[in-house]
Amino acid sequence: MQIVIGSDHGGYPLKEDLKKYLLDKGYAVKDFGTHSTSAVDYPDFAHLVADAVARGDYNIGIMIDGTGVASAIVANKVPGIRCTPCADEFTARSAKEHNNANMLTLGASTLAAAKARDIVRLFIETPFAGGRHQPRVDKVLAIERHYLKG
């Protein structure tokens, strides 16, 4: 399992906590930054993470900003990305199981580190169920292809 992680300045402390957690669990983790709490623009880092996942260089992307919403908007502009902001375990599990999400965003202003670790663990460990969910994911991909032709 190859994981890429990034954050803006507000998400930096949580990113560092999650990176350590993932490395301790034995995952291969690439950190795309930021590397401090100095102000940066979240779109720059969300785009880097999403692009790396979309290219197939990493299985899962994780991006942390204040709420997770802003980075999810950016990530979902990248073809091939199915990104969800998650604030709870149910959403993380459902996003993978039903939507085959390949990227997760988290809100450093809204989540304690322990809760974020639980969300990330479930997101990584939950497999895509396929079956009745596959045709829905296929429809999402068809919509994406339609707009790429434009």
C-alpha positions, 0 to 999 in steps of 0.5 A: 500500500503506497500512500501520499499525504499532504497538507496546508499550514493549518493541517501540518501538525495533524499531517505529521501525526498521521504520517508517524501513525502510518509509518508505525503501521508499516505503510509506505508514505510519501509526504508532499508537504507542506513542511511547516506552519508557514502560510501556504495555499491548499490548492497547491498541495491538494493538486499534488496529492490528487495528481499523484494518485490519479497517475497511479503512483500511489494507492491512496491520497490523504490531504489535510486542511482546516475542514477538508472541504476545500481540498476535496473540491480541488482534488475532485477536479483531477480526472480519476480522483474520487475524493471525500472529506471525512469527519467520521468513521461511517463516512470513511468506510462508506466512501471506500466500500460504496464509492471506491474513493481513492482520496480522503481529506480531513479537517484539522480544525474539526478533528482530534488526532485520535479520531483522524487516525481511526478515520484513516485506518478505516479508509485504508482497511475497507475494500471496495464492495463492487457488486451493486455499487460498481454500476454507480461508480461506472456512471460517475466515471462516464460523467467524468469522461463526458466532460473530458471530451469537451 
